[in-house]
């Protein structure tokens, strides 16, 4: 799986561990938007490892940035985003949980195939 991540449409400057974490974000619905320098960054709402999370006033979205790679998740289509006051905090906690799981999964030893002959 680690080999396929590096051959996909992910930024080439991210480390293999960061690519694995980026895949976890994509699994949550984030999309890669490009270099963070090309976007207006909102205010910092949290971080996890090398990832920093941002949001902007007037938007129901979360942005994740790692080493200049910009990922965004639009939450406007989710009815809970309008109804719940703490929706953004819940999404942020979920993102951190998913990234920590991806970090642990990546750092877990994969094992070695041994031959007897």
C-alpha atoms as a printed R data frame, in Angstrom:
    type eleno elety resid chain resno       x       y      z
1   ATOM     1    CA   UNK     A     1   0.000   0.000  0.000
2   ATOM     2    CA   UNK     A     2   2.852   2.416  0.771
3   ATOM     3    CA   UNK     A     3   4.162   2.072 -2.792
4   ATOM     4    CA   UNK     A     4   0.791   2.954 -4.368
5   ATOM     5    CA   UNK     A     5   0.486   6.104 -2.270
6   ATOM     6    CA   UNK     A     6   3.724   7.501 -3.663
7   ATOM     7    CA   UNK     A     7   2.642   6.891 -7.280
8   ATOM     8    CA   UNK     A     8  -0.720   8.645 -6.906
9   ATOM     9    CA   UNK     A     9  -1.673  12.330 -7.108
10  ATOM    10    CA   UNK     A    10  -0.105  13.259 -3.769
11  ATOM    11    CA   UNK     A    11   2.553  15.945 -3.350
12  ATOM    12    CA   UNK     A    12   5.981  14.466 -4.036
13  ATOM    13    CA   UNK     A    13   7.657  16.381 -1.194
14  ATOM    14    CA   UNK     A    14   5.742  14.664  1.613
15  ATOM    15    CA   UNK     A    15   7.526  11.867  3.443
16  ATOM    16    CA   UNK     A    16   6.159   8.311  3.158
17  ATOM    17    CA   UNK     A    17   4.648   8.631  6.650
18  ATOM    18    CA   UNK     A    18   2.981  11.930  5.711
19  ATOM    19    CA   UNK     A    19   1.649  10.360  2.511
20  ATOM    20    CA   UNK     A    20   0.088   7.618  4.620
21  ATOM    21    CA   UNK     A    21  -1.520  10.267  6.835
22  ATOM    22    CA   UNK     A    22  -2.706  12.159  3.742
23  ATOM    23    CA   UNK     A    23  -4.459   8.990  2.604
24  ATOM    24    CA   UNK     A    24  -6.321   8.897  5.938
25  ATOM    25    CA   UNK     A    25  -7.479  12.468  5.313
26  ATOM    26    CA   UNK     A    26  -8.602  11.570  1.793
27  ATOM    27    CA   UNK     A    27 -10.530   8.638  3.242
28  ATOM    28    CA   UNK     A    28 -12.379  11.181  5.422
29  ATOM    29    CA   UNK     A    29 -13.342  13.214  2.359
30  ATOM    30    CA   UNK     A    30 -10.513  15.731  2.180
31  ATOM    31    CA   UNK     A    31  -9.263  16.639 -1.254
32  ATOM    32    CA   UNK     A    32  -5.793  17.775 -2.220
33  ATOM    33    CA   UNK     A    33  -5.956  21.366 -3.464
34  ATOM    34    CA   UNK     A    34  -2.297  22.151 -4.124
35  ATOM    35    CA   UNK     A    35   0.356  24.319 -2.534
36  ATOM    36    CA   UNK     A    36  -0.795  26.199  0.572
37  ATOM    37    CA   UNK     A    37   0.899  29.372 -0.697
38  ATOM    38    CA   UNK     A    38  -1.803  29.633 -3.365
39  ATOM    39    CA   UNK     A    39  -4.666  29.861 -0.828
40  ATOM    40    CA   UNK     A    40  -5.844  32.273  1.822
41  ATOM    41    CA   UNK     A    41  -5.298  30.492  5.129
42  ATOM    42    CA   UNK     A    42  -7.802  31.099  7.935
43  ATOM    43    CA   UNK     A    43  -7.075  30.821 11.615
44  ATOM    44    CA   UNK     A    44  -5.445  27.860 13.347
45  ATOM    45    CA   UNK     A    45  -7.881  25.607 15.222
46  ATOM    46    CA   UNK     A    46  -5.634  22.642 16.035
47  ATOM    47    CA   UNK     A    47  -2.768  20.397 15.073
48  ATOM    48    CA   UNK     A    48  -1.696  16.765 15.097
49  ATOM    49    CA   UNK     A    49   1.890  15.809 14.348
50  ATOM    50    CA   UNK     A    50   3.077  17.802 11.337
51  ATOM    51    CA   UNK     A    51  -0.492  18.638 10.301
52  ATOM    52    CA   UNK     A    52  -2.094  21.966 11.174
53  ATOM    53    CA   UNK     A    53  -5.843  22.562 10.868
54  ATOM    54    CA   UNK     A    54  -7.456  25.832  9.855
55  ATOM    55    CA   UNK     A    55 -10.900  27.269  9.272
56  ATOM    56    CA   UNK     A    56 -12.186  30.596  7.948
57  ATOM    57    CA   UNK     A    57 -14.987  32.787  9.229
58  ATOM    58    CA   UNK     A    58 -18.137  32.426  7.173
59  ATOM    59    CA   UNK     A    59 -17.177  28.993  5.790
60  ATOM    60    CA   UNK     A    60 -18.120  25.571  7.051
61  ATOM    61    CA   UNK     A    61 -14.912  23.814  6.099
62  ATOM    62    CA   UNK     A    62 -11.700  22.489  7.580
63  ATOM    63    CA   UNK     A    63  -8.309  22.821  5.956
64  ATOM    64    CA   UNK     A    64  -5.296  20.645  6.734
65  ATOM    65    CA   UNK     A    65  -1.753  21.670  5.853
66  ATOM    66    CA   UNK     A    66   1.456  19.663  6.111
67  ATOM    67    CA   UNK     A    67   4.743  20.978  4.709
68  ATOM    68    CA   UNK     A    68   2.869  23.263  2.342
69  ATOM    69    CA   UNK     A    69   0.468  20.596  1.021
70  ATOM    70    CA   UNK     A    70  -3.081  21.957  1.276
71  ATOM    71    CA   UNK     A    71  -6.075  19.649  1.829
72  ATOM    72    CA   UNK     A    72  -9.637  20.856  2.329
73  ATOM    73    CA   UNK     A    73 -12.907  19.343  3.542
74  ATOM    74    CA   UNK     A    74 -16.170  21.161  2.760
75  ATOM    75    CA   UNK     A    75 -18.785  20.539  5.453
76  ATOM    76    CA   UNK     A    76 -21.586  22.739  4.088
77  ATOM    77    CA   UNK     A    77 -23.645  19.803  2.791
78  ATOM    78    CA   UNK     A    78 -23.798  18.227  6.247
79  ATOM    79    CA   UNK     A    79 -27.019  19.298  8.045
80  ATOM    80    CA   UNK     A    80 -25.358  18.793 11.441
81  ATOM    81    CA   UNK     A    81 -22.887  21.550 10.548
82  ATOM    82    CA   UNK     A    82 -25.667  24.122 10.819
83  ATOM    83    CA   UNK     A    83 -27.638  22.554 13.680
84  ATOM    84    CA   UNK     A    84 -24.843  21.716 16.125
85  ATOM    85    CA   UNK     A    85 -22.803  24.451 17.801
86  ATOM    86    CA   UNK     A    86 -19.829  22.162 18.460
87  ATOM    87    CA   UNK     A    87 -19.840  20.435 15.055
88  ATOM    88    CA   UNK     A    88 -16.462  21.844 14.025
89  ATOM    89    CA   UNK     A    89 -14.871  20.708 17.286
90  ATOM    90    CA   UNK     A    90 -16.284  17.201 16.799
91  ATOM    91    CA   UNK     A    91 -14.907  17.057 13.248
92  ATOM    92    CA   UNK     A    92 -11.527  18.271 14.456
93  ATOM    93    CA   UNK     A    93 -11.437  15.591 17.170
94  ATOM    94    CA   UNK     A    94 -12.353  12.941 14.580
95  ATOM    95    CA   UNK     A    95  -9.586  14.137 12.239
96  ATOM    96    CA   UNK     A    96  -7.007  13.971 15.022
97  ATOM    97    CA   UNK     A    97  -8.159  10.474 15.957
98  ATOM    98    CA   UNK     A    98  -7.886   9.278 12.344
99  ATOM    99    CA   UNK     A    99  -4.426  10.834 11.918
100 ATOM   100    CA   UNK     A   100  -3.142   9.291 15.156
101 ATOM   101    CA   UNK     A   101  -4.428   5.898 14.019
102 ATOM   102    CA   UNK     A   102  -2.670   6.351 10.661
103 ATOM   103    CA   UNK     A   103   0.547   7.372 12.447
104 ATOM   104    CA   UNK     A   104   0.414   4.288 14.669
105 ATOM   105    CA   UNK     A   105  -0.419   2.029 11.724
106 ATOM   106    CA   UNK     A   106   2.506   3.363  9.717
107 ATOM   107    CA   UNK     A   107   5.017   3.036 12.569
108 ATOM   108    CA   UNK     A   108   3.952  -0.535 13.391
109 ATOM   109    CA   UNK     A   109   6.572  -3.086 12.245
110 ATOM   110    CA   UNK     A   110   5.461  -4.848  9.083
111 ATOM   111    CA   UNK     A   111   7.303  -8.106  9.724
112 ATOM   112    CA   UNK     A   112   9.874  -9.920  7.638
113 ATOM   113    CA   UNK     A   113   9.416 -12.985  5.471
114 ATOM   114    CA   UNK     A   114  11.873 -15.672  6.530
115 ATOM   115    CA   UNK     A   115  12.962 -18.636  4.437
116 ATOM   116    CA   UNK     A   116  14.019 -21.974  5.863
117 ATOM   117    CA   UNK     A   117  16.166 -23.174  2.989
